[in-house]
Amino acid sequence: MQHVSHPSIIAVAALYFAVVVAISVWAARRTKTASDFFVAGHGIGLVALTVASVSTSVSGFAFIGGPGLIYSIGLGAMYIVLPASVTNVMGAWVLAKRMRLLGEARQLMTVPDAIGARYRSPLAQGLSGVAMLIGIIGYMATNALAMGVVIDAIFGVGMGWGIWIGMGVTLAYSVAGGILAGIYVDVFQGTLMAAASVLVFLAVLKVGGGLGGLSTEILAKDPGFLSPWGKITPLAALSFFFVFGLGSLGQPQGVHKYYMLKDPLQLRWYPLLKTLGLILVLLLYFGVGVGVKSLVARGALAPLAAPDAATPTFLLRFTPVLLAALVFSGVAAATMSAVNSFINIAAAVVTHDLPLAFGRTPKNELKWGRISTAVLAIAAALLAQVSGSMVAFLGIFGWGLFASTLVPALAIGLNWEGATKEGAIASISTGLCVTLVAETLAYMKVYSFPAGVTVSGLSLVLSVLVFFAVSWLTRARAVEQIDPDVRLVMSV
């Protein structure tokens, strides 16, 4: 990422971080129990939950990587975000309500908690926790590296110091205020970024002469860019849609937030509100990618040396410096919020789910949750210092690993009484093994899939098939594995 150091940008970033610290102090005073630390005491309102969920869903990718991807492959990149409206409806109607009610009935705090309760299986709970922990390690390392890149670009402190500064600020509010601090940092960051996204999109329209002007310039030079599939194959576009649509139901940083809603009856408004929020935030994702492509096509910009330079280049050349400052600061804050969510979830796995899997009762979870949070944050920062290719590899399989290990057992299992403990354990094991082995072999260049076929898609399909097949083979035990209160929640 190019250096964007400017007095106004530095000042806005410093103010942004000061607000984050203030929120953490406020949240720390309200965090008294493990429930407060991990699920915000089940006391988050719908609007706050929606904004926080939007913020976590898009993170820094929507503002840096996403526009670069559109610039590179055209409208095919939209298939990553097009499933959002479908996923929001499925999440609210088939998963969120049941998880929230189950959390209330059983005092659950983690995603593996729900799997353990559904199948009456500590093994399934522990195995899902291990799978999540492996994926989270990769995500935390890549996000720590991303924080280093953004903070170095703003303050010019160097990559290493950028990693430690970003992780230090994140750690301060993660340890002090837990997920409550993370939620309201997400609300603050998401609100500002939605406003900034709209303003940047309007700037794109002004510079490009409206959507008609943008389209004319691009069609004259690169008509394939605006085709329905962009510059990728139909199979690749549909694979994006499938993996990011169904796979979203297994992303713990989003699913975990369902526990926090104060009133489950408000969920009927969640799909509409989240979809509207995503539309606002993703205006920048679409607008900058297409806008920069148009500017390059008409010769107003030189071709980008790297696609990820699309947003910095457009902001610094074509928008007021304060708007650029807001976006750059927001990207840093978005990355921090993603790290906070993952650290909190990983700490819950270490201090809550794994002890339960080994038959031990967790003690003093608030204290050990804070200790685990600090240890995990430091480990992620250290891991981010190693080879960039290693960090990138660790982050590659995160999305697919979460999807293949959690979607069948959790999203399908909470809606199908025929699912069995054996099916859940088999599907989690399949998703974990296939993703790790296939991604490792692909990284070592042992093989390559046909264009458009991804490990994420393959592992998710195999995991779902194994889940149904093993559940059918063990269907005689399906009824006896569901407790009465769980059955009641599933019937609501």
C-alpha positions as CSV (number, residue, x, y, z in Angstrom):
1,M,0.0,0.0,0.0
2,Q,1.4,3.4,-1.0
3,H,2.3,5.9,1.8
4,V,-0.5,8.4,2.3
5,S,1.1,10.4,5.1
6,H,-0.5,13.8,5.4
7,P,-1.1,16.0,8.4
8,S,-4.8,15.9,8.1
9,I,-4.9,12.1,7.6
10,I,-2.6,11.6,10.6
11,A,-4.7,13.8,12.7
12,V,-8.0,12.1,11.8
13,A,-6.4,8.7,12.4
14,A,-5.2,9.7,15.8
15,L,-8.6,11.1,16.7
16,Y,-10.2,7.9,15.4
17,F,-7.9,5.7,17.7
18,A,-8.7,8.0,20.6
19,V,-12.4,7.4,20.2
20,V,-11.7,3.6,20.1
21,V,-9.8,3.8,23.3
22,A,-12.6,5.9,24.9
23,I,-15.2,3.2,23.9
24,S,-13.0,0.5,25.4
25,V,-12.9,2.4,28.8
26,W,-16.7,2.7,28.7
27,A,-17.1,-0.9,27.9
28,A,-14.7,-2.1,30.5
29,R,-16.8,-0.5,33.2
30,R,-19.8,-2.6,32.0
31,T,-18.0,-5.9,31.7
32,K,-18.4,-7.8,34.9
33,T,-19.0,-11.4,33.9
34,A,-18.0,-13.9,31.3
35,S,-21.3,-13.4,29.6
36,D,-20.6,-9.7,29.4
37,F,-17.1,-10.4,28.0
38,F,-18.1,-13.0,25.4
39,V,-21.7,-12.2,24.4
40,A,-22.3,-8.6,25.7
41,G,-24.7,-9.9,28.3
42,H,-27.3,-10.7,25.6
43,G,-28.1,-6.9,25.7
44,I,-27.4,-5.5,22.2
45,G,-30.2,-3.7,20.3
46,L,-31.1,-4.6,16.8
47,V,-29.7,-1.4,15.1
48,A,-26.3,-1.7,17.0
49,L,-26.2,-5.5,16.2
50,T,-26.9,-4.8,12.5
51,V,-24.3,-2.1,12.1
52,A,-21.7,-4.2,13.9
53,S,-22.6,-7.2,11.8
54,V,-22.2,-5.1,8.6
55,S,-18.9,-3.8,9.8
56,T,-17.6,-7.3,10.6
57,S,-18.9,-8.8,7.3
58,V,-17.0,-6.3,5.0
59,S,-14.0,-5.4,7.2
60,G,-11.1,-3.8,5.3
61,F,-11.6,-6.0,2.2
62,A,-14.5,-3.8,1.0
63,F,-12.3,-0.7,0.9
64,I,-9.0,-2.0,-0.3
65,G,-9.0,-5.6,-1.7
66,G,-12.5,-5.4,-3.1
67,P,-12.2,-2.4,-5.4
68,G,-8.8,-3.9,-6.6
69,L,-10.5,-7.1,-7.4
70,I,-13.2,-5.4,-9.5
71,Y,-10.5,-3.4,-11.3
72,S,-8.8,-6.7,-12.1
73,I,-11.6,-9.0,-13.1
74,G,-14.6,-6.8,-13.7
75,L,-18.2,-7.3,-12.6
76,G,-17.4,-11.0,-11.8
77,A,-16.2,-9.7,-8.5
78,M,-19.7,-8.7,-7.6
79,Y,-20.7,-12.4,-7.2
80,I,-18.8,-12.3,-3.9
81,V,-21.3,-9.7,-2.4
82,L,-24.4,-10.5,-4.4
83,P,-25.4,-13.4,-2.1
84,A,-25.6,-11.0,0.9
85,S,-29.4,-10.4,0.7
86,V,-30.1,-14.1,0.5
87,T,-27.6,-14.9,3.3
88,N,-29.1,-12.2,5.5
89,V,-32.6,-13.7,5.2
90,M,-31.3,-17.3,5.8
91,G,-29.2,-16.2,8.7
92,A,-32.1,-14.5,10.4
93,W,-34.8,-17.0,9.7
94,V,-33.0,-20.4,10.0
95,L,-30.1,-19.7,12.3
96,A,-30.2,-16.5,14.3
97,K,-33.6,-17.0,16.0
98,R,-32.7,-20.6,17.0
99,M,-29.3,-19.7,18.3
100,R,-30.6,-16.8,20.3
101,L,-33.4,-18.8,21.9
102,L,-31.0,-21.8,22.5
103,G,-28.5,-19.4,24.1
104,E,-31.3,-18.1,26.4
105,A,-32.4,-21.6,27.4
106,R,-29.0,-23.0,28.0
107,Q,-27.0,-19.9,28.8
108,L,-24.7,-20.6,25.9
109,M,-21.8,-18.2,24.9
110,T,-20.0,-19.8,21.9
111,V,-20.8,-21.3,18.5
112,P,-19.4,-24.7,19.5
113,D,-21.8,-24.5,22.6
114,A,-24.7,-24.6,20.2
115,I,-23.3,-27.6,18.4
116,G,-22.6,-29.4,21.7
117,A,-26.2,-28.7,22.9
118,R,-27.8,-29.7,19.6
119,Y,-26.1,-33.1,19.5
120,R,-25.5,-33.7,23.2
121,S,-21.8,-34.2,22.2
122,P,-18.7,-32.7,23.9
123,L,-16.7,-34.3,21.1
124,A,-18.6,-32.4,18.4
125,Q,-18.3,-29.2,20.4
126,G,-14.5,-29.6,20.9
127,L,-13.9,-30.6,17.3
128,S,-15.7,-27.6,16.0
129,G,-13.7,-25.5,18.4
130,V,-10.5,-26.9,17.1
131,A,-11.5,-26.2,13.5
132,M,-12.5,-22.6,14.4
133,L,-9.2,-22.1,16.3
134,I,-7.1,-23.2,13.3
135,G,-9.0,-20.9,11.0
136,I,-8.9,-18.0,13.4
137,I,-5.1,-18.3,13.8
138,G,-4.8,-17.7,10.0
139,Y,-7.3,-14.8,10.0
140,M,-5.7,-13.1,13.0
141,A,-2.2,-13.3,11.4
142,T,-3.4,-11.9,8.1
143,N,-5.4,-9.1,9.8
144,A,-2.4,-8.2,12.0
145,L,-0.4,-7.9,8.8
146,A,-3.1,-5.8,7.2
147,M,-3.1,-3.5,10.2
148,G,0.7,-3.1,9.9
149,V,0.3,-2.2,6.2
150,V,-2.4,0.5,6.8
151,I,-0.8,2.0,9.9
152,D,2.6,2.2,8.2
153,A,0.9,3.9,5.2
154,I,-0.7,6.5,7.4
155,F,2.0,7.2,10.0
156,G,5.1,6.0,8.2
157,V,6.3,4.0,11.2
158,G,7.4,0.8,9.3
159,M,5.6,-2.5,8.9
160,G,6.8,-4.0,12.2
161,W,5.8,-1.1,14.3
162,G,2.5,-0.8,12.4
163,I,1.6,-4.4,13.4
164,W,2.4,-3.8,17.1
165,I,0.6,-0.4,17.3
166,G,-2.5,-1.8,15.6
167,M,-2.4,-5.0,17.8
168,G,-1.8,-2.9,20.9
169,V,-4.8,-0.7,20.4
170,T,-6.9,-3.7,19.5
171,L,-5.6,-5.6,22.6
172,A,-6.4,-2.6,24.8
173,Y,-10.1,-2.7,24.1
174,S,-10.4,-6.5,23.6
175,V,-8.9,-7.3,27.0
176,A,-10.7,-4.4,28.8
177,G,-14.2,-4.5,27.3
178,G,-14.4,-7.8,25.5
179,I,-17.0,-8.2,22.8
180,L,-19.0,-5.2,24.1
181,A,-16.2,-2.9,23.3
182,G,-15.9,-4.6,19.9
183,I,-19.6,-4.2,19.1
184,Y,-19.6,-0.4,19.8
185,V,-16.3,0.2,18.0
186,D,-17.9,-1.6,15.0
187,V,-21.0,0.7,15.4
188,F,-18.8,3.8,15.4
189,Q,-16.6,2.6,12.5
190,G,-19.5,1.2,10.5
191,T,-21.6,4.3,10.7
192,L,-18.7,6.5,9.6
193,M,-17.7,4.2,6.8
194,A,-21.2,4.0,5.4
195,A,-21.3,7.8,5.2
196,A,-17.8,7.8,3.6
197,S,-18.8,5.1,1.1
198,V,-21.7,7.2,-0.1
199,L,-19.5,10.3,-0.5
200,V,-16.8,8.4,-2.3
201,F,-19.4,6.9,-4.7
202,L,-20.8,10.4,-5.4
203,A,-17.2,11.5,-6.1
204,V,-16.8,8.6,-8.6
205,L,-20.0,9.6,-10.4
206,K,-18.8,13.2,-10.6
207,V,-15.4,12.4,-11.9
208,G,-16.6,9.7,-14.3
209,G,-19.6,11.6,-15.7
210,G,-22.2,9.3,-14.1
211,L,-22.8,5.6,-14.7
212,G,-23.3,6.3,-18.4
213,G,-19.9,8.0,-18.8
214,L,-18.2,5.3,-16.8
215,S,-19.7,2.6,-18.9
216,T,-18.9,4.3,-22.2
217,E,-15.2,4.7,-21.4
218,I,-14.9,1.1,-20.3
219,L,-16.8,-0.5,-23.1
220,A,-14.6,1.4,-25.7
221,K,-11.4,-0.2,-24.3
222,D,-12.5,-3.4,-22.5
223,P,-16.1,-4.6,-23.2
224,G,-15.5,-7.9,-21.3
225,F,-15.1,-6.0,-18.1
226,L,-18.8,-5.2,-17.9
227,S,-20.1,-8.6,-19.1
228,P,-22.2,-10.6,-16.7
229,W,-19.3,-12.7,-15.6
230,G,-16.6,-10.1,-16.0
231,K,-13.2,-11.5,-16.9
232,I,-13.7,-14.8,-15.1
233,T,-15.5,-18.0,-16.1
234,P,-19.2,-18.5,-15.3
235,L,-18.1,-21.5,-13.1
236,A,-15.9,-19.2,-11.1
237,A,-18.6,-16.6,-10.7
238,L,-21.1,-19.2,-9.6
239,S,-18.6,-20.7,-7.2
240,F,-18.1,-17.3,-5.6
241,F,-21.9,-17.0,-5.2
242,F,-22.2,-20.5,-3.7
243,V,-19.3,-20.3,-1.3
244,F,-20.0,-16.8,-0.1
245,G,-23.7,-17.4,0.0
246,L,-24.1,-20.7,1.9
247,G,-20.6,-20.3,3.5
248,S,-21.6,-17.1,5.3
249,L,-23.9,-19.2,7.6
250,G,-20.7,-20.7,9.1
251,Q,-18.6,-17.6,9.7
252,P,-18.2,-17.4,13.5
253,Q,-17.5,-13.7,13.6
254,G,-21.0,-13.1,12.3
255,V,-22.9,-16.1,13.7
256,H,-21.6,-15.5,17.2
257,K,-23.3,-12.1,17.3
258,Y,-26.7,-13.7,17.2
259,Y,-26.3,-14.5,20.9
260,M,-26.1,-10.9,21.7
261,L,-29.5,-9.6,20.5
262,K,-31.6,-8.3,23.3
263,D,-35.0,-9.1,21.8
264,P,-35.2,-12.1,19.3
265,L,-38.6,-10.8,18.0
266,Q,-36.7,-7.9,16.4
267,L,-35.0,-10.4,14.0
268,R,-37.8,-9.9,11.4
269,W,-36.2,-6.6,10.6
270,Y,-32.6,-7.8,10.5
271,P,-32.4,-9.0,6.9
272,L,-33.8,-5.7,5.6
273,L,-31.6,-3.5,7.8
274,K,-28.4,-5.5,7.1
275,T,-29.0,-5.6,3.4
276,L,-29.5,-1.8,3.3
277,G,-26.4,-1.3,5.4
278,L,-24.3,-3.5,3.1
279,I,-25.6,-1.6,0.0
280,L,-24.4,1.6,1.5
281,V,-21.0,0.3,2.5
282,L,-20.4,-1.6,-0.8
283,L,-21.0,1.5,-2.9
284,L,-17.3,2.2,-2.5
285,Y,-16.4,-1.4,-3.3
286,F,-18.2,-1.1,-6.7
287,G,-17.7,2.5,-7.4
288,V,-14.0,2.8,-6.9
289,G,-13.2,-0.4,-8.8
290,V,-15.3,0.7,-11.8
291,G,-14.3,4.3,-11.5
292,V,-10.6,3.7,-11.6
293,K,-11.0,1.3,-14.5
294,S,-12.8,4.1,-16.4
295,L,-10.1,6.7,-15.5
296,V,-7.4,4.3,-16.8
297,A,-9.4,3.6,-19.9
298,R,-9.6,7.2,-20.9
299,G,-6.0,8.0,-20.0
300,A,-6.6,10.1,-16.9
301,L,-4.7,7.6,-14.8
302,A,-1.8,5.3,-15.6
303,P,-2.5,1.6,-15.3
304,L,-2.1,0.5,-11.6
305,A,1.0,-1.2,-10.6
306,A,-1.0,-3.2,-8.1
307,P,-4.8,-3.6,-8.0
308,D,-4.9,-2.9,-4.3
309,A,-3.7,0.7,-5.1
310,A,-7.1,1.5,-6.6
311,T,-8.7,3.0,-3.5
312,P,-5.6,4.9,-2.2
313,T,-5.0,6.3,-5.7
314,F,-8.5,7.5,-6.3
315,L,-8.9,9.0,-2.8
316,L,-5.6,10.9,-3.0
317,R,-6.2,12.2,-6.5
318,F,-9.9,12.8,-6.7
319,T,-11.4,13.4,-3.3
320,P,-11.0,16.0,-0.5
321,V,-8.2,15.1,1.9
322,L,-10.6,14.8,4.9
323,L,-12.7,12.2,3.1
324,A,-9.5,10.3,2.2
325,A,-8.5,10.6,5.9
326,L,-11.8,9.2,7.0
327,V,-11.6,6.2,4.7
328,F,-8.0,5.4,5.6
329,S,-8.7,5.6,9.3
330,G,-11.8,3.5,8.8
331,V,-9.9,0.8,7.0
332,A,-7.5,0.6,10.0
333,A,-10.4,0.5,12.4
334,A,-12.3,-2.1,10.3
335,T,-9.3,-4.4,10.4
336,M,-9.0,-3.9,14.2
337,S,-12.7,-4.8,14.7
338,A,-12.2,-8.0,12.7
339,V,-9.2,-8.9,14.9
340,N,-11.2,-8.1,18.0
341,S,-14.0,-10.4,16.9
342,F,-11.7,-13.3,16.1
343,I,-9.6,-12.9,19.3
344,N,-12.8,-12.9,21.4
345,I,-14.1,-16.1,19.7
346,A,-10.7,-17.8,19.9
347,A,-10.4,-16.9,23.6
348,A,-13.8,-18.5,24.2
349,V,-12.7,-21.7,22.5
350,V,-9.6,-21.9,24.6
351,T,-11.2,-21.1,28.0
352,H,-14.7,-22.6,27.5
353,D,-15.1,-25.1,24.7
354,L,-11.9,-27.1,24.9
355,P,-12.2,-27.6,28.7
356,L,-15.8,-28.8,28.2
357,A,-14.7,-31.2,25.4
358,F,-12.3,-32.8,27.9
359,G,-15.0,-33.1,30.6
360,R,-13.7,-30.2,32.7
361,T,-15.8,-27.4,34.1
362,P,-14.4,-24.0,33.1
363,K,-13.6,-21.8,36.1
364,N,-13.2,-18.0,36.3
365,E,-13.9,-17.6,32.6
366,L,-13.7,-13.8,32.7
367,K,-10.2,-13.8,34.1
368,W,-8.9,-16.6,31.8
369,G,-10.7,-15.0,28.8
370,R,-8.8,-11.8,29.3
371,I,-5.5,-13.7,29.7
372,S,-6.2,-15.8,26.6
373,T,-7.1,-12.7,24.6
374,A,-3.7,-11.1,25.5
375,V,-1.8,-14.3,24.6
376,L,-3.6,-14.8,21.3
377,A,-3.1,-11.2,20.3
378,I,0.6,-11.3,21.0
379,A,0.9,-14.7,19.1
380,A,-0.9,-13.3,16.1
381,A,1.4,-10.2,16.0
382,L,4.5,-12.4,16.2
383,L,3.2,-14.7,13.5
384,A,2.5,-11.7,11.3
385,Q,6.2,-10.9,11.4
386,V,7.2,-14.0,9.6
387,S,7.3,-14.7,5.9
388,G,4.5,-12.9,4.1
389,S,3.8,-16.1,2.0
390,M,3.4,-18.1,5.2
391,V,0.9,-15.6,6.6
392,A,-1.0,-15.5,3.3
393,F,-1.2,-19.3,3.3
394,L,-2.5,-19.3,6.9
395,G,-5.3,-17.0,5.8
396,I,-6.2,-18.7,2.6
397,F,-8.4,-21.5,4.0
398,G,-10.1,-19.6,6.8
399,W,-13.4,-18.9,5.0
400,G,-13.7,-22.3,3.5
401,L,-12.7,-24.0,6.8
402,F,-15.4,-22.2,8.8
403,A,-18.0,-22.9,6.1
404,S,-17.3,-26.6,5.7
405,T,-17.0,-27.4,9.4
406,L,-19.9,-25.3,10.7
407,V,-22.6,-24.9,8.0
408,P,-23.8,-28.6,8.0
409,A,-23.6,-29.2,11.8
410,L,-24.9,-25.8,12.8
411,A,-27.1,-24.2,10.1
412,I,-28.5,-27.4,8.8
413,G,-28.5,-29.3,12.1
414,L,-30.6,-26.7,13.9
415,N,-33.3,-27.0,11.2
416,W,-33.3,-30.8,10.6
417,E,-34.3,-33.3,13.3
418,G,-32.8,-36.1,11.3
419,A,-29.2,-34.8,11.8
420,T,-27.2,-37.0,14.1
421,K,-24.2,-36.6,16.3
422,E,-22.2,-39.0,14.1
423,G,-23.2,-37.0,11.0
424,A,-22.0,-33.8,12.7
425,I,-18.7,-35.2,13.8
426,A,-18.1,-36.8,10.3
427,S,-18.9,-33.5,8.5
428,I,-16.7,-31.4,10.8
429,S,-13.8,-33.9,10.4
430,T,-14.3,-34.0,6.6
431,G,-14.3,-30.2,6.2
432,L,-11.3,-29.9,8.4
433,C,-9.2,-32.6,6.7
434,V,-10.2,-31.8,3.1
435,T,-9.6,-28.0,3.5
436,L,-6.2,-28.4,5.2
437,V,-4.9,-31.1,3.0
438,A,-6.2,-29.7,-0.3
439,E,-5.1,-26.1,0.5
440,T,-1.6,-27.4,1.6
441,L,-1.1,-29.4,-1.6
442,A,-2.3,-26.5,-3.7
443,Y,0.1,-24.2,-1.9
444,M,2.9,-26.6,-2.7
445,K,1.8,-26.7,-6.3
446,V,1.2,-30.4,-6.3
447,Y,-2.0,-29.9,-8.3
448,S,-4.4,-27.3,-9.6
449,F,-8.1,-27.4,-10.0
450,P,-9.9,-26.4,-13.3
451,A,-10.6,-22.7,-13.6
452,G,-13.4,-21.7,-11.2
453,V,-13.2,-24.7,-8.9
454,T,-12.1,-23.7,-5.4
455,V,-11.1,-25.8,-2.4
456,S,-13.6,-23.8,-0.4
457,G,-16.5,-24.9,-2.7
458,L,-15.3,-28.5,-2.9
459,S,-14.8,-28.9,0.9
460,L,-18.2,-27.4,1.6
461,V,-20.0,-29.7,-0.9
462,L,-18.2,-32.8,0.5
463,S,-18.9,-31.8,4.1
464,V,-22.6,-31.4,3.4
465,L,-22.8,-34.7,1.5
466,V,-21.0,-36.6,4.3
467,F,-23.3,-34.9,6.9
468,F,-26.5,-36.2,5.1
469,A,-25.0,-39.6,4.3
470,V,-23.8,-40.4,7.8
471,S,-26.9,-39.0,9.4
472,W,-29.0,-41.2,7.2
473,L,-26.9,-44.3,8.1
474,T,-27.3,-43.5,11.8
475,R,-30.9,-42.2,11.6
476,A,-32.1,-44.7,14.2
477,R,-30.4,-42.6,16.9
478,A,-31.5,-39.2,15.7
479,V,-34.5,-38.8,17.9
480,E,-32.8,-39.8,21.2
481,Q,-30.0,-37.3,20.6
482,I,-32.2,-34.2,20.9
483,D,-33.1,-32.9,24.3
484,P,-36.7,-31.7,24.8
485,D,-35.7,-28.0,25.2
486,V,-33.6,-28.1,22.0
487,R,-36.4,-29.8,20.1
488,L,-38.7,-27.0,21.3
489,V,-36.3,-24.3,20.1
490,M,-36.0,-26.1,16.7
491,S,-39.8,-26.1,16.3
492,V,-40.2,-22.3,16.8
